[in-house]
Amino acid sequence: MNKLLTILSLALLALVAMPVDAATRTKRTITLKKVPRQPKDKDGFIYKVPSIAFTCYVDKDSGIQPLDISEIESYEIWDCTDTAPIAVFENETDFVDYILNEDAYGIIKLVTPAYLYVGNMDNLSSLP
């Protein structure tokens, strides 16, 4: 009986010690790169400028900051090989809920008429 109680109490302590991060996560950081949606290649010689990378903060209350979301047409999550979409959202709130609650790997794409904002879900990190 003592062994059973010891095992059960250790199991209970292990469950209490496990992080409940996904259920209580309210903020994350994400690094996105801004790339032209349709690159201009009128000449045979093309000089490509490196993409602009910046950090955004995904928050349950304020959404994606400091990104201007007024022109975003769709919020997409693609698989790691960039061949098929996992999830496509039309509004920011559903996308933010997915980002904060899922620990899946994939590629984030925010689509605007002129640009794509691209980042990796494995680069997501939790804020304290």
C-alpha positions as CSV (number, residue, x, y, z in Angstrom):
1,M,0.0,0.0,0.0
2,N,2.9,2.4,0.8
3,K,4.4,1.7,-2.6
4,L,1.2,2.5,-4.3
5,L,0.8,5.7,-2.4
6,T,4.4,6.6,-3.2
7,I,4.0,6.0,-6.9
8,L,0.7,7.9,-7.0
9,S,2.2,10.9,-5.1
10,L,5.2,10.9,-7.4
11,A,2.9,10.8,-10.5
12,L,0.9,13.7,-9.0
13,L,4.0,15.7,-8.4
14,A,5.2,15.1,-11.9
15,L,1.9,16.3,-13.4
16,V,1.9,19.4,-11.3
17,A,5.5,20.1,-12.3
18,M,4.8,19.8,-16.0
19,P,4.3,23.2,-17.8
20,V,0.8,24.1,-18.8
21,D,2.3,26.6,-21.3
22,A,-0.1,26.0,-24.2
23,A,-3.2,26.6,-22.2
24,T,-2.0,29.7,-20.5
25,R,0.3,31.2,-23.2
26,T,-0.8,34.8,-24.0
27,K,2.2,36.2,-25.9
28,R,4.8,35.0,-28.4
29,T,7.4,36.5,-30.7
30,I,7.7,35.8,-34.4
31,T,10.4,36.9,-36.9
32,L,9.0,37.6,-40.3
33,K,10.6,38.5,-43.7
34,K,8.9,40.8,-46.1
35,V,9.3,39.6,-49.7
36,P,7.7,40.9,-52.9
37,R,4.7,38.8,-53.9
38,Q,5.7,39.0,-57.6
39,P,9.3,39.9,-58.2
40,K,10.1,42.2,-61.1
41,D,12.3,40.4,-63.6
42,K,12.2,42.4,-66.8
43,D,15.9,42.0,-67.5
44,G,18.1,39.0,-67.7
45,F,20.3,40.4,-65.0
46,I,18.5,40.5,-61.7
47,Y,20.0,41.8,-58.5
48,K,17.9,40.7,-55.5
49,V,18.0,42.8,-52.4
50,P,17.8,40.7,-49.2
51,S,14.4,40.5,-47.5
52,I,13.7,42.8,-44.6
53,A,13.4,40.8,-41.4
54,F,11.6,42.2,-38.4
55,T,10.2,40.9,-35.1
56,C,6.5,41.0,-34.3
57,Y,4.7,40.2,-31.1
58,V,1.7,38.0,-31.1
59,D,-0.6,38.9,-28.2
60,K,-4.1,37.6,-27.4
61,D,-5.4,41.0,-26.6
62,S,-3.7,43.3,-29.2
63,G,-3.1,40.8,-32.0
64,I,0.1,41.1,-34.2
65,Q,2.1,44.1,-33.2
66,P,3.6,46.4,-34.8
67,L,2.5,45.0,-38.1
68,D,-0.2,46.9,-40.0
69,I,-2.8,44.2,-40.7
70,S,-5.2,46.4,-42.7
71,E,-4.0,45.0,-46.1
72,I,-3.6,41.4,-45.1
73,E,-5.8,39.2,-47.2
74,S,-5.1,35.8,-45.5
75,Y,-3.2,34.3,-42.6
76,E,-1.8,31.0,-43.6
77,I,0.1,28.1,-42.0
78,W,2.0,25.8,-44.4
79,D,3.7,22.5,-43.7
80,C,7.5,22.5,-43.3
81,T,8.1,21.6,-46.9
82,D,6.0,24.5,-48.1
83,T,3.9,22.3,-50.3
84,A,0.4,22.3,-48.7
85,P,-1.4,24.7,-46.3
86,I,-2.2,23.3,-42.9
87,A,-4.6,26.2,-41.9
88,V,-5.8,29.3,-43.6
89,F,-7.6,32.1,-41.7
90,E,-9.4,35.1,-42.9
91,N,-9.2,37.1,-39.7
92,E,-6.5,37.9,-37.2
93,T,-8.2,36.6,-34.1
94,D,-8.5,33.0,-35.3
95,F,-4.9,33.1,-36.5
96,V,-3.6,34.5,-33.2
97,D,-5.6,31.8,-31.3
98,Y,-4.0,29.1,-33.5
99,I,-0.5,30.6,-33.0
100,L,-0.8,30.8,-29.3
101,N,-2.3,27.4,-28.7
102,E,-0.5,25.1,-31.2
103,D,3.0,23.9,-31.0
104,A,3.1,22.5,-34.5
105,Y,5.9,23.2,-36.9
106,G,5.3,25.0,-40.2
107,I,5.7,28.2,-42.3
108,I,3.7,31.3,-41.5
109,K,2.6,33.3,-44.5
110,L,0.7,36.6,-44.2
111,V,-0.5,37.5,-47.7
112,T,-1.0,41.2,-48.9
113,P,-1.6,42.4,-52.5
114,A,2.0,43.4,-52.9
115,Y,4.0,41.4,-50.3
116,L,4.3,38.1,-48.4
117,Y,5.4,38.1,-44.8
118,V,7.0,34.8,-44.2
119,G,8.3,33.2,-40.9
120,N,8.7,29.8,-39.4
121,M,6.6,28.4,-36.6
122,D,9.6,26.7,-35.1
123,N,11.1,30.2,-34.5
124,L,8.2,31.1,-32.3
125,S,9.2,31.7,-28.7
126,S,7.1,32.4,-25.7
127,L,7.4,35.7,-23.8
128,P,7.6,35.7,-20.1
